[in-house]
Amino acid sequence: MPNVPPVKKTAFDPPTLVTRFASAGRAAGFRLDRFGEHAGTPLLALTKRTHGPRPRIYLSAGIHGDEPAPPFALLALLEAGIFDDRAGWFICPLLNPTGFIAATRENGDGFDLNRDYKDRRTAEIRDHVSWLRCQPNFDLTLCLHEDWESTGFYLYEQNPSQRPSLAEPMLAAVATVCPIETATVIDGRSIAAPGIIRPETDPSLRENWPEAVYLRAHHTTLAYTIESPSAFPLPQRIAALRVAIEAAITGLIHG
C-alpha cells in the first residue's frame, strides 16, 4: 500500500485544504483558476496545459462533503508529482466546501450538488459549469467518491464510443490495497463485472444529472466515477483512490 501519512484534524478545514492545493499546484507548475467562492472558501481549479500532443485528463473531488478521502488522494498525488508532463491536467479538488466543513453529503443549503448538473439550481454548480465551458474536451474524466454502504471498491464506467476500457486495470491495482465490491447489485444497478457498473450512457434519459453524466454529455467519451468504501480506514481509502488514478493514467497513456 502506498505510504499514506495520517490526516491531521486541521486538514479538514476547507480554506486550509485549498491553500495546500494552491501551494502544491504552484510548486508543480499549475495555473490556479478561482471560479467561485462559498462560505469564505475559493472554488479552485488547477490546470496545466502541457505542450505537444498529450491527453487531457480531468479529475474532481469533494462534491460530497462527507467523502473526505477523494480530496486528500488528489492532494497526495499532486504533492508526489504524479501530474507531470505526460498529460494536460484539469483538477477541481473541492467542489463542496460548505459540505466538507460540516461533513455532510449536501451543501450548506441542503442540496446534493451531484444531482444538479442538469438544472443548475446551486451557485456552486453554476460556477463549476461556467468554468468547464471554457475548457477543452477531455480524453478522460475521473470523479472521485466514497460509498458508505459498500463493502469494497467499485466504479462506474461511461464509454459510449467503446474505447479501450480502463476499468479492469484500475480494479487490478486497487485489489492490492483494498477489497473489490462483490455485490451483484449496487445502488439499484446490476453489476456488469465484479466492481464495475456500466449504466445507461444516453444523458437524455437521465434526470438530476450527476457531474459524470454532464461530463459525458459535453466534455468526454470516457468517464469514470470511482468509489472507495467509507467503512475502511481513511488512509486505506486514500491509497485505493491513488492507485486507481495512477492505473488509469498509465492505461490511457500507454494503452
C-alpha positions as CSV (number, residue, x, y, z in Angstrom):
1,M,0.0,0.0,0.0
2,P,1.4,3.5,-0.8
3,N,2.8,5.3,2.2
4,V,-0.2,7.4,3.3
5,P,0.5,9.6,6.4
6,P,-2.3,10.2,9.0
7,V,-4.5,13.1,8.1
8,K,-4.4,15.8,10.8
9,K,-7.6,17.2,12.1
10,T,-6.7,20.7,10.9
11,A,-6.6,19.4,7.3
12,F,-10.4,19.2,7.3
13,D,-10.7,23.0,7.3
14,P,-11.6,23.9,3.7
15,P,-9.5,27.1,3.5
16,T,-6.5,25.3,4.8
17,L,-7.0,22.4,2.4
18,V,-7.5,24.8,-0.6
19,T,-4.3,26.7,0.5
20,R,-2.4,23.4,0.5
21,F,-3.7,22.6,-3.0
22,A,-2.7,26.1,-4.2
23,S,0.8,25.8,-2.8
24,A,1.4,22.3,-4.2
25,G,-0.1,23.4,-7.5
26,R,2.2,26.4,-7.9
27,A,5.2,24.2,-7.0
28,A,4.2,21.8,-9.7
29,G,3.8,24.4,-12.4
30,F,0.0,24.6,-12.4
31,R,-2.1,27.6,-13.1
32,L,-4.7,28.4,-10.4
33,D,-8.2,29.4,-11.5
34,R,-10.5,30.7,-8.9
35,F,-14.0,30.3,-10.4
36,G,-16.2,31.0,-7.3
37,E,-16.2,31.3,-3.6
38,H,-18.6,29.8,-1.0
39,A,-18.5,30.4,2.8
40,G,-15.1,32.0,2.5
41,T,-13.5,29.2,0.6
42,P,-12.5,29.6,-3.0
43,L,-13.7,27.1,-5.6
44,L,-10.3,26.4,-7.2
45,A,-9.2,24.7,-10.4
46,L,-5.6,23.7,-11.1
47,T,-4.7,23.5,-14.8
48,K,-1.5,22.5,-16.6
49,R,-1.8,22.6,-20.4
50,T,1.3,20.6,-21.4
51,H,2.7,21.4,-24.8
52,G,2.5,18.9,-27.6
53,P,0.1,16.0,-28.4
54,R,-0.7,14.9,-24.9
55,P,-4.0,13.5,-23.5
56,R,-6.2,15.9,-21.4
57,I,-7.2,14.4,-18.1
58,Y,-9.8,15.9,-15.7
59,L,-10.2,15.0,-12.1
60,S,-12.6,16.2,-9.4
61,A,-13.3,15.6,-5.7
62,G,-15.1,16.9,-2.7
63,I,-18.6,17.3,-4.3
64,H,-20.0,15.3,-1.3
65,G,-18.8,16.8,1.9
66,D,-18.9,13.5,3.9
67,E,-16.4,11.8,1.5
68,P,-13.0,13.2,2.6
69,A,-10.7,10.6,1.0
70,P,-11.0,12.0,-2.6
71,P,-9.6,15.5,-1.9
72,F,-6.8,14.0,0.2
73,A,-6.0,11.5,-2.5
74,L,-5.7,14.2,-5.1
75,L,-3.5,16.3,-2.8
76,A,-1.2,13.3,-2.2
77,L,-0.8,12.7,-5.9
78,L,-0.2,16.4,-6.6
79,E,2.5,16.6,-3.9
80,A,4.0,13.4,-5.1
81,G,4.5,14.8,-8.6
82,I,2.2,12.4,-10.4
83,F,0.6,15.1,-12.5
84,D,3.6,15.6,-14.7
85,D,4.3,16.4,-18.4
86,R,2.7,13.1,-19.6
87,A,-0.7,14.9,-20.0
88,G,-2.6,18.1,-19.7
89,W,-4.3,18.3,-16.3
90,F,-7.5,19.9,-15.2
91,I,-8.2,19.4,-11.4
92,C,-11.1,20.6,-9.3
93,P,-10.2,19.4,-5.8
94,L,-13.0,20.6,-3.5
95,L,-16.4,21.4,-5.1
96,N,-18.5,21.5,-1.9
97,P,-16.6,23.4,0.8
98,T,-19.7,24.0,3.0
99,G,-20.5,20.3,3.0
100,F,-16.9,19.4,3.7
101,I,-16.6,21.5,6.8
102,A,-20.0,20.1,8.1
103,A,-19.2,16.5,6.9
104,T,-22.5,16.4,5.1
105,R,-23.3,15.0,1.6
106,E,-25.2,18.1,0.8
107,N,-24.0,21.7,0.6
108,G,-24.9,24.3,3.3
109,D,-28.3,24.9,1.8
110,G,-29.2,21.2,1.8
111,F,-28.7,20.4,-1.9
112,D,-26.9,17.4,-3.3
113,L,-24.6,19.1,-5.7
114,N,-24.0,15.9,-7.6
115,R,-27.6,15.8,-8.8
116,D,-27.7,19.4,-10.0
117,Y,-25.8,19.4,-13.3
118,K,-28.9,19.5,-15.5
119,D,-31.0,22.2,-13.7
120,R,-28.0,24.0,-12.1
121,R,-30.0,25.5,-9.2
122,T,-27.0,25.9,-6.9
123,A,-24.3,28.6,-7.2
124,E,-21.5,26.0,-6.8
125,I,-22.6,24.1,-9.9
126,R,-23.3,27.2,-11.9
127,D,-19.8,28.4,-11.2
128,H,-18.3,25.0,-12.0
129,V,-20.2,24.6,-15.3
130,S,-19.2,28.1,-16.3
131,W,-15.5,27.1,-15.8
132,L,-16.0,23.8,-17.6
133,R,-17.4,25.5,-20.6
134,C,-14.1,27.4,-21.0
135,Q,-12.0,24.2,-21.1
136,P,-11.2,21.8,-24.0
137,N,-12.7,18.4,-24.3
138,F,-11.1,15.8,-22.1
139,D,-9.7,12.4,-23.1
140,L,-10.5,11.0,-19.7
141,T,-12.5,12.2,-16.7
142,L,-12.2,10.8,-13.2
143,C,-14.8,11.8,-10.5
144,L,-13.6,10.6,-7.0
145,H,-16.2,9.5,-4.5
146,E,-16.9,7.2,-1.5
147,D,-19.8,5.0,-0.7
148,W,-21.0,4.5,2.9
149,E,-22.9,1.3,2.1
150,S,-20.3,-0.6,0.0
151,T,-18.0,-3.3,1.3
152,G,-15.4,-2.8,-1.3
153,F,-14.1,-0.5,-4.1
154,Y,-16.1,-0.2,-7.3
155,L,-16.5,2.2,-10.3
156,Y,-19.0,3.4,-12.9
157,E,-17.8,3.5,-16.5
158,Q,-19.4,5.6,-19.2
159,N,-17.7,4.6,-22.5
160,P,-20.2,5.2,-25.4
161,S,-17.5,5.1,-28.1
162,Q,-16.3,1.7,-26.8
163,R,-12.8,3.0,-26.3
164,P,-10.3,0.6,-24.6
165,S,-11.6,0.3,-21.0
166,L,-9.5,1.4,-18.1
167,A,-11.9,-0.3,-15.5
168,E,-10.0,-3.6,-15.2
169,P,-6.6,-2.1,-14.8
170,M,-7.9,0.2,-12.1
171,L,-9.6,-2.6,-10.2
172,A,-6.5,-4.8,-10.5
173,A,-4.4,-2.0,-9.0
174,V,-6.9,-1.4,-6.2
175,A,-7.1,-5.1,-5.3
176,T,-3.6,-4.9,-4.0
177,V,-4.6,-2.4,-1.3
178,C,-8.4,-2.7,-0.8
179,P,-11.1,-5.3,-1.4
180,I,-13.2,-5.0,-4.6
181,E,-17.0,-4.9,-4.1
182,T,-18.6,-8.3,-4.7
183,A,-22.3,-7.4,-4.6
184,T,-24.3,-8.2,-7.7
185,V,-26.4,-5.0,-7.3
186,I,-25.1,-1.7,-6.2
187,D,-27.2,1.4,-5.9
188,G,-30.0,-0.4,-7.6
189,R,-27.9,-1.2,-10.6
190,S,-26.7,-4.6,-11.8
191,I,-23.0,-5.2,-11.9
192,A,-21.5,-5.7,-15.4
193,A,-18.4,-7.4,-13.9
194,P,-17.1,-7.5,-10.3
195,G,-16.7,-3.9,-9.2
196,I,-17.9,-2.4,-12.5
197,I,-21.2,-0.7,-13.2
198,R,-21.8,0.4,-16.8
199,P,-25.0,2.5,-16.6
200,E,-27.2,3.8,-19.4
201,T,-25.0,6.2,-21.4
202,D,-27.6,8.4,-23.0
203,P,-27.8,11.6,-20.9
204,S,-31.2,12.5,-22.3
205,L,-32.7,9.6,-20.4
206,R,-31.3,10.8,-17.1
207,E,-32.8,13.3,-14.7
208,N,-30.9,15.2,-12.0
209,W,-27.6,14.8,-13.7
210,P,-24.5,13.9,-11.7
211,E,-21.2,15.5,-12.7
212,A,-20.1,12.4,-14.6
213,V,-23.3,12.5,-16.8
214,Y,-22.7,16.2,-17.5
215,L,-19.1,15.5,-18.5
216,R,-20.2,12.6,-20.7
217,A,-22.8,14.8,-22.4
218,H,-20.5,17.8,-23.1
219,H,-16.8,17.1,-22.5
220,T,-15.7,13.5,-22.9
221,T,-16.3,10.0,-24.3
222,L,-14.6,8.2,-21.4
223,A,-15.9,9.0,-17.9
224,Y,-15.3,7.2,-14.6
225,T,-16.8,7.6,-11.2
226,I,-14.6,5.7,-8.7
227,E,-15.9,4.8,-5.2
228,S,-13.9,3.8,-2.2
229,P,-15.7,2.1,0.7
230,S,-16.2,4.5,3.6
231,A,-16.2,1.8,6.2
232,F,-12.5,1.2,5.7
233,P,-9.8,3.4,7.4
234,L,-9.2,6.7,5.8
235,P,-5.5,6.0,4.8
236,Q,-6.6,2.8,3.1
237,R,-9.4,4.6,1.1
238,I,-6.9,7.3,0.1
239,A,-4.5,4.6,-1.1
240,A,-7.2,2.9,-3.1
241,L,-8.1,6.0,-4.9
242,R,-4.5,6.9,-5.5
243,V,-3.6,3.6,-7.1
244,A,-6.8,3.6,-9.2
245,I,-5.9,7.0,-10.6
246,E,-2.3,6.1,-11.3
247,A,-3.5,2.9,-13.1
248,A,-6.0,4.9,-15.2
249,I,-3.3,7.5,-16.2
250,T,-0.9,4.7,-17.2
251,G,-3.5,2.8,-19.1
252,L,-4.6,5.9,-21.0
253,I,-1.1,7.0,-21.9
254,H,0.4,3.6,-22.7
255,G,-2.7,1.6,-23.6
